[in-house]
Amino acid sequence: PAVLAFSLRYARASRGRDLAGLAVTTGLVGLAGEPSTLLMLPVLIGAALLHDRLAKPSPCRGSLLRPAFGLVIGLGLAAVTLVPGLLHASKTIRAGGLDEARAGEWSLPPVRLLELLSPHVMGHVERPDEAWYWGRGVYPVERFPFLYSIYPGITITALGILGAFHGSRRLWPWLATATLGVLLSVGVHGPVWPVVRSLPVL
């Protein structure tokens, strides 16, 4: 959220303090070294900037590209983690790509989207007896999900649904981003998996 906020502020006004904030917060994200976060960050920033442009059309057409400068500086700050990480990753079995079965092992079964409404649709992962997690069948190899729950709280879900049906054209960047996120997360259970698998980085 901080990266998105500083991206918006810098796109609007091009102030040095906002550039510094964007660089530092991006650097903190990069220092964590989590690939999925780094890959989705440009998508989320794009959604935030497009939403802002639709809400308040700006005469400055270059403003959408301004945050890229802060992102580059932020990645430079995170290079102390990213460069050695890439070097070490090139020496692991992941460097050549994972085989199809292994790569799709943690794909989110679509039935788990019901967890947006209730946290225990698939069972209870906190109980000592694994029989309490009756969703084991949807993860035939690992028997348990990578993320134990995607439940955000019923209030957040309700607000999200109400917002999606609000009818404002300003929402389409966020709805498109959410749809992309779901399609990527369902992996082998969805239609975009073969396309994603063919992309160089992924």
C-alpha angles and dihedrals in degrees: 000000000000091000091051092048094051090045090056094045093049093045090053102044110007093223121168094231091055090049089052091048091050092048094048096045091046088049090054090052090049093048089060087062095210106154097202092054092048092048094049096043096082090047092052093045089050091052092049093049094046091048089051092048091051091047095048113014108217126210089216105087093184093063093090090062098044096088091059088078092056091046092054091050090047092052088050089055089050093048090101086071103026100051097051089040092056091045093053093042089057088063097053131084088257091068091079093044130260121275118256097260095047094044093053097041095103096042111142111248106228090234088070090069084080085073087077085075102034130017098217103047090118096037139263120312094179095066118098091230110073089207086080088070101074092176092077091109093067089060101049095173106037096025090211133061124258089232108039094210139009093189108133096182126278093260092057091046092049092048090048092052092046090049093050091056095043089103098225115142088217089075098063095091090055094043090049091049092049091049091050090049092053093046091051094046096052088057112168091017093062140062101250098059097096091049094048092047090056095056114105100235097037 
